[in-house]
């Protein structure tokens, strides 16, 4: 987020006062955490590409079991005006017993230039568009981790991530990252302060009630590009549809190959879809359908 002040001198005074408050307020909280408190710097535009891996553990008793294999990929892009894109692609996978799961992908876009938010399903060539809600953006900004606190705290000095502590530093693709872990070590995130605490790598271990590992999910960055974001990411192709029509298109695509009962699934989701359609209509000034 950029702030323009008409008086540069005033900006220096405010920045110095803010830095003093940060040092006083954060110093005691971060003591003993091996933290390297940093000066606040503008976040550059970036695009991160990650590969996702999924591994079944001994606690997995379902029919879907497999060794470590690529499960999907994601693109995480940020522009200096606060615009952002997140694209997730799930690969078609076959487990050790030959059972398959379908491929699909989704995109979530917040374009601050056009003040529009887009939720899309790229594999269906469809999306729904909404106005950007300023109150939601403000609430989101308030809970974002701050690089100057090594990604542990928000700008208000609250914990940015529940039940996390700083457990180390590591260079990932040339970026210094802080490793934030849960006490049991089952969740570890590698975040880059120079990129506004963007996630470069994460490991999630899921266990059953007996403590046996059910699955391990990993996301590993394969590339980080600092510079202008590809404008095509903010303009996905496809049809503008209300949420229920997107769901119907998905069922039509998957009903035959994957043996879905479209009628039953539509009936089960009817109330939720009606609520989503109403929100879509109201946000865009359309009559309820």
N, C-alpha and C positions, 0 to 999 in steps of 0.2 A: 504494500500500500504506500502511495506517495503522498507527502504532505508538502505544500508550497507555502512558505512564509515570506511575507513582503520584506521583513527586516532580518537580514542574515545574522546580525548581532544577537537579536532576540533568540534566533534558532540555536546559537552556540550556548547561550545562557541556559535555555531550557534543556538542551542535551546534556550539559554538565550537571544540572540539578537532577535530571533523571538518572544519569549514571551514578551519582552519589547515592540516590535512593536504592537503586539496584544493588549496589555494593553492600549497603547496610542491611537491606532486607534479604538478599539472597545468600550473602556470605555465610551466615550462621546455618541456613538450611542445607547448604552444599558442603559444609565442612565434613571431612572424613570420607568424601565420595570420590576422590581423585579427580574432581572436576577442574576444568580449565575455563573459567569464566571469560567470555569473549566480549569485545565491543560489538554493539549492534551495527550491522552493515546491511545495505540493500540486498535483497534476494534477486539474483539474476534469473532471466528466463532459462528454463531447462526442459529437456525431454529425457525421461528415463525409460529404458526397456528392460523388463524383467522376465525371466523364465520361472515357472512354477513347477515344483516337483511334489509328488505324493508317494508315500511309502506305507504299506500296510504293516502293522505290528502284530506280535503274538496274541494280543488281546482282541483282535478283530475276528469276530465269530460269524460275520455275514458271509454271503457267497462271493462278495466282491473283494478279492484279495489280489495284491500284486506287489512286486518289488518296486524299488525306486524307478519312477519313470516320469517323463515330462507330462504334466497334467494340463498345462496351459501357459499363457503369457499375458503380460499387461504392459500398457504404455501409460505413463504418468507425466503429464506436461503442465507447465506453469508459466504464465506470462506476467510481466511486471505490473499490469493493471489489475491483477487478481484473477484474471481469466484462467481456467484450468480445464483439463480433459483427463478422463480416466477411461481407458479401453481395456476390457478383459476378454480374453479368448480362451474357452475351454476346448481342449482337443478331444476328438473321438478316441476313446481308450478301450483296450481289451485287457481284462484281468487274466490271472493265471488259469482260470477255469474256462476261459473263452467267452465270458459275458462282456457285452459291449455297452458303452454309454455314449450318448450322442454329442457331437460337437455343437457349440453355440458361442455367441459372443454378444457383448453389450457395450454401450458407451454412455458415459455421463459427462455432460458438458455444461460449464457455466461460462458464458461469454459476457464479460462486463462491458464490452464495447457496444453490443447490441442489447444488453440487459435481458438476455434470454437464456433459459435453462433447457437443455435437451436431454431426454432419456430415450435411448434408442436400442434397437436390436438389429445389429448389422446383418446377421444371417437371415433375417426376415425382410430386409430392405424397408424398414419402418422405424418411425420414432414419434414421440409426443413432445411438444414444445410448450413451455410455460414462461411467464415473466419471472425475472429474478426477484426474489423476496428479500428486500433490504434487511429486514429484521433477522431472517435466517442467516444472512451473510455476516451480520454483526455478531450474532450468537456464535457462529462458527469461528470467527476471528478471535473471539474472547477465550476460546479453549485451545487455540493452537499453541504448540510448544515454541519457546523462544530460543534461538541459537545462542544468545548470550548466557543462558543458564545451562548450556550443554543439553538442551532439549528436555530438561526435567520439569520445567515450570512454565506456566502461562505468563502473560504480561502482568496479570494481577498477583502473581506470586503463588498461585495454587498449583497443585500437582497436575501436570499435563496428562500423565498416564497413571492409572491406578496400579498400585502395588509394583512399581518399578524402581530399580536402583541402578546407578552407574557402575558397571563392572569392568570397563576397560575402553581402550581406544584401538582402532585398527584402520589401516588405509585400504579403501576399496575403490578400485578403478581410479586411483590417483586422488581420492578425496579422503580427508580425515573424517572418520566416523566415530560416534560415541556408541557404545554397546549398552543398551538398557535391557535389564533382565528381571524376571520375577524371582522371588527368593528360592523357588525350587529349581530354577534354571530351565523349566520346560518352555518358556517363551523368551526369545532373545531377538531384539531389533537392532539393526545397524543403521543409524541415522546420521546424515551429513549436515552439520550446522551451517556450512557455507552455502547450502541449498535450502535454507529455511527448515532444516530438520527433515528433509525428504527421506523416505525409506529406501535404502539401497539393498538391504538384505534382511530376511526374517526367518526364524525357525519356530514352529509351533508343534509341540508334542501333546497329543490327546491321549488320555488314559481312561480305562474303565474304573469301576468302583473298587476293584481289587488292586489298582495301581499298575496293571499291565498296559503297555502301549498299544493303542488301537490304530493310530496313524501318526505320521510325521509329515507336516506340510512345510515346504520351504519355498521362499521366493528369493531369487538371486539376480541382481542387476547384471546384464550383459553389456550394456552401453549407457553412457551418460553424455548428452550433448548440451553444452551451455551455449545459448544463443537463441535467436528468434525461433519461435515455435512454428512448425508447418501450418499455414492457415487452413489447409484442407482438413486438419483434425477438428476444426471448429465447425465444419460444414459437412456433416455426414450425408451421403446420398440416401434416397429412399422416400417413402410416402409418409405424409403427416397423417397419423391415425390416432383416435382415442384409445385409451388403454385396453378396453375390452376387444377392440378390433385387432389389436396386436396379438392378444392372447389367442383369439380365434385363428389368426393366421399361423401361429405356432402349432396349434393343435392340428390344423389341416396338413401341415408339413410333416408332423411326427406321427400322426394317427396310424398310417399304414405301416411304415418301417419299424415303428417301435411298439405297435400293438396297443395304442392308447384308446380308451373309450371317450371320445370327445364330448358326447352328450352328458355323460356322468360327470366329467371334470368341469364342464361349464356350469352344471347345476350346483356343484360343490362350491364353485368360486363366484357364484352369481352375486351374492351380497357384497363381497369385497370389490368386484369389478364395477358394480353399480356406484359404489362410493368413490372409486377412482375416477370413473367417468364424470360424476358430478363435480368433483374437484377440478378436473380438466376443463369442463365447460365454464365453471365460474371463474377460473383463473384467466380464461381467454375471452370472457364476455360472450359466450355462446349460450343459446337456449339449452336447457337440460334435454337429453335424448333418452 
